[in-house]
Amino acid sequence: LREAIVIMGISKVYLILYNIVLAAGWSWIAFEALQYFQGQEWDFTKTAGLYAAVERPLQISQTAAVMEILHALVGLTRSPVHVTAQQVASRLLLVWGVCWVVPETRTYWGFALMLLAWDVTEIIRYAYYAFNLMGSVPYVIQWLRYTLFFVLYPMGVTGELLMIFCALPFIHDQQIFAYPLPNPWNTSFSYYYTLLAFAAMYAPGFPPLYLYMIAQRKKVLGRQPSGSSKRD
């Protein structure tokens, strides 16, 4: 029993530190973005160089979210493994499979829209988790978590789709990750159509998530947080 209590304590400390580090990581991204726009004299229409300003912290912070799949898998959090994996994989696809693979997308204004939605969402989300694990979430953090999604979720989805559709012509013309027939393996793969299929999944996937968050807002907002590590 004592060993179980010690393990639970270590796990809790680890999760608190993990969420603090990730909140700091996304805050780093916000800082770099603000530094960039300060250099543009706060002209938010000049987004062409934004990706270069935040590339490294974005890649590090978003890739670190892979650990959340492991957390769910081993039972550190109560998040469904398949849901967590889908959410993390979709973000990684945008960071590595679109922005990194197709450099032409990096200067597109859709990136700024996507980054703004992601950054605000993740700073609040990780702060919420950290405070929740410590037993008390400030009401302002709780309110922001269950209110800003009304705007941030549609904004993020719009930005992600814009980035995908920006990348598609370049992927098609340059035959990126294309493996057509005939070939020794007698099979084919098209990254172009894979991304198209991925984009099509937003239509059935987004409404349930949005409605779920609306339901959670009605359930959670205005009451004291439970202190659990469950991820909504």
Secondary structure, DSSP 8 states (H G I E B T S, - for coil): -HHHHHHHHHHHHHHHHHHHHHHHHHHHHHHHHHHHHHHTTT-TT--TTHHHHHHHHHHHHHHHTHHHHHHHHHTSS-S-HHHHHHHHHHHHIIIIIIIIT-GGGGGSHHHHHHHHHHHHHHHHHHHHHHHHHTT---HHHHHHHTTTHHHHHHHHHHHHHHHHHHHHHHHHHHTTT-B-SS-TTS--B-HHHHHHHHHHTHHHHHHHHHHHHHHHHHHHTTS---------
